[in-house]
Amino acid sequence: MTAYSQGMHTNRFLVVFLILSSMIQGCIGNEIPNSEIEPLPLEQIELVSATIGIVQNEIFEQSDSTSSIDEFVDKLGFNISVIWLESESALLEALRFGTVDFGILDSGAAWIGWKQYGLSAALAEEIDGSTSQTSNAWVLNGSQIALDYSDDDPITDPYASMSGVNACISGWLSPTGMLAPMGFLLGLGYTDIVGDPNDIESLRFTIQDYFSPSTQIPEPGSPYYGYEGSLRCLSEGQGDVAFVYDTIFEEVCSNVGEVSMYDWCLPIDDYLILPPIAEIPTRTVMYSDSHVETSIVQSFTDSFRELPRSDDIERLTMSSLSVNRLIPTNESIHLDRLGPLVENIPGFSHYYTDESSAEVIIGIDSLSIGIHRENNNDSLNTVWLEENLEEKLGIDVNVHYSSSGFEILRGLELGEIQIGILDPFYATQGWQLHDLALLGVLEYLDGGTSQDSVAISLKDNSTIANSLVNMTKNDELIHACFTGSPYSAEFILPLMFLLDEEIVSIQNDSGQNHSISDLLAPVFSNSSTFQKLSPVDALKCLSEGHADVAFTTNQALNRACNSQNENLAWCHPFENYTIVAEFGKIPASSVMYSPSNLDSRSRAAILNALLSLRYELYLEDSTFAGSSYTGCYDISIHVLNETMPKEQCGSEILAKVLDSGGFVRGNAHDHLALFLAETSDLILTSNGSTMMIQIPGKSNGEAGGE
């Protein structure tokens, strides 16, 4: 689909949207119906004066306004003087202190002026009969993001592909170019707030964390400032995605004959417009009740209401004020709809409170965390994790283990729990089928966010061949020790390998259930072990002579039998082990949540609390500068808590409760997409005690839940 045709599709959507809006607000193109405010006849309006502030921009020069303002005043019947300012922030301050009477602001700045300074809205810009514009992500055709959007692969996601790329941001707090896309990405869980959720500066860190760290937020005067600058940034190859409104090309790159307005403009077909992010209110004329008399506001709005609709007036309005036709409105009608788009933005939360100084730490009253463990160990005490998080978050925290990953998925979807710690299979199911997002990753105890799934044998084994495939060609059945349950990545990845290599197959015996043993029986002996072994235990099973091959991880082999300290007693010499097959990467446990049930402030607070665990180290009689110290030491702020119980310290919680070396940031696409791609043909569901195995394009079968 071409960018042009996508734009046409968007326009059709806007028509429907406007028709629906007119049913609520009155009629299209009139935010405050005439019946609500009775206009004065023009001959009764005294020609009063007021100043109006306008932010300078690259396209609209001050000289353009000076040459046409007198003619516009004659048509308007109201004497306005234009004052030029360098930025939206400067204009907000001018309105706040009465330096100007009225000011034309982007809706984001107008919304802040309304919420923070009590400014009021007088007029809204009308563009093609609408007081809103569509925020879109624009990319270049042929780019990776464009390919991910255009293909039919459900695994690829153009917005996930934006992670790590250079983004073209139009300016600080730009509604279309910053607030809407970041609210979208935060709201749907593509990223999470980096830093203090109550500080708007955290938005800058969040942008540079999700996109490339070199992504810049341009200042006024930069060639890449503003919406036209954002499109130029994309066109000149300085960025991979630009967040602009849908009509930017027609306004900035319209052709005069065969020549574009700017030489950096590309042909329209070189661009690809992604589906709309949000509808953004147009520019707004704001004022302060404290500094502008009601009679002047009334005369001002009446003058614009009575302007005739004509091309001549449209031209004069644009040439004088750098804005399209202005129609009367108020802040509730025009700006209130921006609220849901910015509620996920850090630092915006206090605008929703009665006291602007009130700091919102977290948006939930209690936190429930479900941890999936195949072998549920009741002896593991979750109280220490609960107390650690309660102290940091200031709310009640409940942590529980569950042997059912599906139970945790249901709890997350229903909002019964807010955080779920899940193995790769369940995390991927939650991401793809339940709209869950990934908050972070629990690293393995020996570090890293993934491990290598492998088959290992001993070189002195008489059954050994140079590969697992060759081993299966022997007449003798193979004795094997398998790792994990049928739902674990440690089991699923080898199973996919065996199916892909046609070493095992699923027979279509209608009405007959197939246990895992039946599925593997043609190749593996009935003495093979299916006991939910850990990777180390599977390796031990091999080393003690109970199997010809162990399905385990390369990291388990190194940890157990290639240690710098002391190897486990059952280990053979390290060089006697050989890898006979490699199956792929096993992602570490994922910390998942539902974006619809957990707001961005709460996620940021929980994220920061979990990240802090890795910085808490428990010291016992540690000597420094001649003194001995015992307690929980926070290496990030260099503070020793001598009263905290050892079990409540972060390093102990990670090792003893979470079985992890530390918590790190992440997102589902980066962490789970490779595993999803490797197992996308395999569908596993639960039916009572039976695991259903489905391979599209092959025969289906059922496997008893061994």
HUJO-V630797 format. One record per helix or strand of 2 or more residues. SS is the DSSP state (H for helix, E for strand). FROM is the first residue (numbers start at 1). LEN is the number of residues. If there is no record, write none. Layout:
# HUJO-V630797
SS|FROM|LEN + SS|FROM|LEN
This chain:
# HUJO-V630797
H|3|23 + H|42|3 + E|49|7 + H|62|15 + E|79|7 + H|88|9 + E|102|4 + H|107|11 + E|120|6 + E|132|9 + H|144|7 + H|160|3 + E|167|3 + H|175|13 + H|202|9 + H|226|10 + E|241|5 + H|248|5 + E|255|2 + E|259|2 + H|268|3 + E|271|3 + E|278|4 + E|284|4 + H|294|12 + H|311|11 + E|326|3 + H|331|4 + H|336|7 + H|349|4 + E|366|7 + H|383|11 + E|396|7 + H|405|10 + E|419|4 + H|424|10 + E|436|8 + E|450|9 + H|468|4 + E|480|4 + H|489|12 + H|516|5 + E|529|5 + H|535|9 + E|549|5 + H|554|8 + H|574|3 + E|577|11 + E|590|5 + H|600|16 + E|616|9 + E|627|8 + E|639|3 + H|646|3 + H|650|7 + E|662|4 + H|668|12 + E|682|6 + E|690|6 + E|701|4
